[in-house]
Amino acid sequence: MDRDILLGVVTGASGLKGEVKVKTFTATPDAIVQYGDLHTKDGRRFVPRFVKAGAKDEAVLALSGVDDRSAAEALKGAELLVPRGRLPAIDEGEYYHADLIGLRAEDVEDRLIGTVKAIHNFGAGDVIELETPDGNDLLLAFTRDTVPVVDVKAGRIVVQVPPDDAAEEEHGVE
């Protein structure tokens, strides 16, 4: 099964002719049209007809079947997806963040810490979210120090969780 990859989220309407503003998760905002037809989780399909630059990480798209402002406004919040197989091939040792979702997260002694739930970026760098066996979430900086091993083929990552007292020293807490 080809996993869906989120390329963008409709944030609102732009103008009166049905164009939509899209927060993009592509290398550049205009790259969103390079992946072909876009679809939503509920099965709606759209052909992007053209794109123009919006604000940072934003594109303004004309989508097939979205012909007026009301139709564009109705799409607010819609996630625009493509099958994983449409992403460009990558070199050995490289990966897309989406490829990490569901991987086993282990410590350096191969003990289970949890499962990769998501990769976030709240503006200060990537954060990896792990779901622990007890159902809790663990958020860690997604750096080479914290995640020294990513082995997509083996279905695992190695996580080096900083000790609590090291984190406290780093933040000036004694």
N, C-alpha and C positions, 0 to 999 in steps of 0.2 A: 504494500500500500504506500502511495506517495503522500507524505505528510504535507499539509498546507503550511505555507510560510506567509506571515503577515508582512505586507509591503507598505501599508499605509492605513490611516484612519480618517474618514471624512469628518472634518471639524465644522463645516457649515457651507452655506451657499455663497457664491460670488457672482454678483450681477443678476440679470433678469432672464438669461437664456439657458439656465440649467447647469451652469458650471459649478463645480464643487471645489472647496479648499480641502486639501489632503495633507495631513502631517505624514511625511514619508520616512521610511526606515531603509532607504536605499542609499548607495554611495553618494549620489547627488539627487536632488528632488526630481529632475527631469528624467532620470533613469527608470522611473516607475512604468513608463510606457514601453520600455524595451522587453518586458516580460510577456507581452501579449494580453489576451483576455484576462480580466480580473474577475473574481467571484467573491461572494459573501458566504458566511457559514450557513445561511438559510437557502443557498442555491441560486441566488440571483447572479446573473452574469452580465458583465459590462465590457464593451470594447472601448478603450480610451482613444478618443478621436484626436486630441491634441493636448499639449501641455504648455503652460507658461509658468515662469518663476513666480513664486509668492514670497512670503517672508522666509527667514532661515528655516531649513528643513521642511519647507512647505511648497506644494505645487498646486496650481489651479488646473483642473482637468475638465474636459468635456467628455462625458460618458454616453455611449449609445443608450437611447431610451430615456435619458434624463433631459427633457426639453424645455423645462421652465423652472422658475425659482421654487415653486412649491414642491416639485419632484426632487430638487436638489436639497431643500431643507429637510425633506422626509428621510434623506440618507444620513443625516447627522449622526455620528457615532458608529456608522457601518465600518466594519473592518474589511479591507480589500486584500484578498489572498491570491496566491498562485501555488500550484503544486511544486514541491521541493525540486523535482526533476528539471524545472525550468531555470533554476539558478545556474550561473556559469560554473564550469568545472573548476576545481581548485587543485593546487599542488599537494603532493604528499606532505603530511604534517600540518596542513592548514585545515580549518573547519569553519563552518558557519555556526553562530551562536545557537541557531535552531537545532543543529545536530547534537547539541549537548543535553537537550531536554530529555529526561527519562534515564540518563546515564546513572550508573551506580557511583556514589561518592564514597571513597574509602580514605582512611588515614594512611600514614606512611608504613604502618604495620599490617595493611590489608584488612583492617576492621571496618565494618559498615558504619558510615556516618549518616547516610541518607541517600536521597535521589535528587538529581538536579530538577528543580521545578521551573526555574525561569532565570533569565539574565536581564537585569534592569540597568538603566542609566538615568539617574536622577539629576545629572548635570556635573557631578564631581568624579566621574569615572564609572566603569562597569562594576556592578554588584551581582554576585551569584546567590541565588536563593535555593537552599536545599530543604527538602522535606525530610525530617528525621523519622526514624521508625515509630516514635510515639506520636507522630502527627504534627509536631511543632515545626515551625519554619526557622531556619538559620540563615541570616544574611551576612555575607562576607565580601570584602573587597575582592574583585576578580582580577588578581595580579599574578604574576609568575611566582612570587614568594608564597602566596596563599594557595595557589593551584599550580604546583610545579609540573604535574603530569596530566596531559589530556590525551587519552587513547580511545578515540571514537570507535575504531575497529574492535577493540576489546570490550567496549561498552562501559568504560569506567574513567573516572578522574581521580587523582590523588589530591587530597586537601590537607594542608598543614594549618590547623587552627591555632592562632596565636594564644599563648597562655593568658589567663585573665590578668595576672600581675604585670605582664609585659604590656598589655593594652592599657592598663591603668597608669604605668610609668610613662608611656607615650603621651598620655593626655594629662599628665601632671597630677594624678591622684595617688595618694599614698595610703 
